[in-house]
Structure formats: structure tokens, C-alpha cells
């Protein structure tokens, strides 16, 4: 695989390949209903998520060919930035 290796895999320590990760909604013309969020582990079973973060739908991704895992980094969405003001 060709690519730039800028990150070591957190699992095995080998080099990862840099790419892009994005949220896509298959089968729809518009994606207004799609939202990418991060929730802390302690809230994963809660109905109401108090500490949830809204993320941009596109971020940097790093693929480990050995582990077959993708690790991604996302920035906070504009909506989240307004709420944290």
C-alpha cells in the first residue's frame, strides 16, 4: 500500500498509512440527518448523553495494514464550538 506513514499503531506499534475518514449516508440525496458524535465510555448506556461531543463529518484517518484497524481524528463541529463558546 502506498501512503505516508505518520503514526504508529496504538495496538501493535507498526506504521500506519494516513488517509481520510468521513461519514457518508448511503441511499440518500441529502445528509442533514447524519451526525457524527463521540460519547464518553461511562455514558454509552445512558439514554441522555450529557457529555457527548458533535464532530465534523470528515477527519484524518490512519490505517494499520497489519491489524486491519483504522484510527481517526475529528475536529469538533461548528455547532459544538458554539455550545462550548
C-alpha positions as CSV (number, residue, x, y, z in Angstrom):
1,X,0.0,0.0,0.0
2,X,1.3,3.4,-0.9
3,X,0.9,6.3,1.5
4,X,2.5,8.5,4.0
5,X,3.2,6.8,7.4
6,X,2.9,9.4,10.1
7,X,1.5,7.5,13.1
8,X,2.4,4.3,14.9
9,X,-0.5,1.9,15.5
10,X,-1.6,2.1,19.2
11,X,-2.2,-1.7,19.2
12,X,1.0,-3.2,17.5
13,X,3.4,-0.2,17.1
14,X,3.8,-0.6,13.4
15,X,3.5,2.4,11.0
16,X,0.0,3.4,9.8
17,X,-1.0,4.9,6.5
18,X,-2.6,8.3,6.5
19,X,-5.9,8.9,4.7
20,X,-9.4,10.4,5.2
21,X,-12.3,9.1,7.2
22,X,-15.8,10.6,6.5
23,X,-19.4,9.9,7.4
24,X,-21.5,9.1,4.4
25,X,-25.1,8.1,4.3
26,X,-25.8,5.6,1.6
27,X,-29.1,5.8,-0.4
28,X,-30.0,9.4,0.4
29,X,-29.7,12.5,-1.6
30,X,-29.1,14.8,1.4
31,X,-27.2,14.1,4.6
32,X,-28.8,16.6,7.0
33,X,-29.8,13.7,9.3
34,X,-26.3,12.3,9.6
35,X,-24.3,13.3,12.7
36,X,-21.0,12.0,14.0
37,X,-20.6,12.1,17.8
38,X,-18.2,11.0,20.5
39,X,-19.6,9.8,23.8
40,X,-17.5,9.0,27.0
41,X,-17.4,5.3,28.0
42,X,-19.4,6.0,31.2
43,X,-22.3,7.3,29.2
44,X,-22.5,4.7,26.5
45,X,-25.6,3.0,28.0
46,X,-27.3,6.3,29.1
47,X,-30.4,7.5,27.2
48,X,-29.4,11.1,27.7
49,X,-25.8,11.9,26.8
50,X,-24.7,14.9,28.8
51,X,-21.0,15.0,27.8
52,X,-21.5,14.0,24.1
53,X,-19.4,15.9,21.5
54,X,-20.6,16.7,18.0
55,X,-17.8,16.2,15.4
56,X,-17.2,17.3,11.8
57,X,-18.1,14.6,9.3
58,X,-14.6,14.3,7.8
59,X,-11.3,13.7,9.6
60,X,-7.8,12.3,9.3
61,X,-7.6,8.6,9.4
62,X,-4.7,6.2,9.9
63,X,-4.9,2.6,8.7
64,X,-2.8,-0.2,10.2
65,X,-2.4,-2.9,7.5
66,X,-1.2,-5.5,10.0
67,X,-4.0,-5.1,12.5
68,X,-6.6,-4.1,9.8
69,X,-7.8,-1.2,12.0
70,X,-8.5,2.4,11.3
71,X,-7.8,5.2,13.8
72,X,-9.3,8.6,13.2
73,X,-9.1,12.2,14.5
74,X,-12.0,14.6,14.1
75,X,-12.4,18.2,14.9
76,X,-15.4,19.5,16.8
77,X,-18.3,20.7,14.6
78,X,-19.3,24.3,14.4
79,X,-22.4,23.5,16.5
80,X,-20.3,22.1,19.3
81,X,-17.9,25.1,19.2
82,X,-20.9,27.4,19.6
83,X,-22.2,25.5,22.6
84,X,-18.8,25.5,24.4
85,X,-18.5,29.2,23.5
